[in-house]
Amino acid sequence: MARRPAWISVPAMKGRIIAAALTVAGLMPAPAAARSLLDYVGQCVPFARTASGINIFGDAWTWWSQADGRYARGNRPRVGSVIAFAKQARLPLGHVAVVSRIVEKRVLMLTHANWSRLNGARGHAEQDVTLFDVSPRNDWSRVRVWFRDADGLGGTTYDVNGFIYAGAAPPARELTGRHPDDVAALIDAYAGR
């Protein structure tokens, strides 16, 4: 029997085995079918799971409570952590995205799927998208997200439960680009204030 690599935890290994079994049984689509993480087209949950190594299943709004006792959680972003958007009118299933870069204390970048439209369709992956903390206490509980259709930060403010930390699982190699535009992210965040 092959040995488990030291960097894969037992819970992570169990999650991968369950995901593989569900995929083979045809009960769950295979998010890694794309040649590149950025070629992915589909829902945010399988994308975030693949990109972060956090093995949680179900609607995005359930991730925060499911992570309790399984993963560390908090209100400070870390590269590779998953930001869990709350269930709300504009996001009835919630949303999850992976932190790809921290620009400054109120601005970071996300890599996620199924947010903006590309070529008229939702579901595509987007790398290094600006996220701006607009919460009164600087605790990331309310944010605005860059939206391709608006070519800037969208006009909606979203409630966030917090960040789920991946632990020892390494984030996906393509989580951030080689030359993300930190200056543009700052302009997106602060120019419209």
Helices and strands as residue ranges (DSSP letters): H 10-24, G 31-33, G 37-39, H 44-52, G 60-62, H 63-67, E 73-74, E 82-85, E 95-104, E 107-113, E 125-133, E 142-147, G 148-150, E 152-153, E 158-164, H 182-190
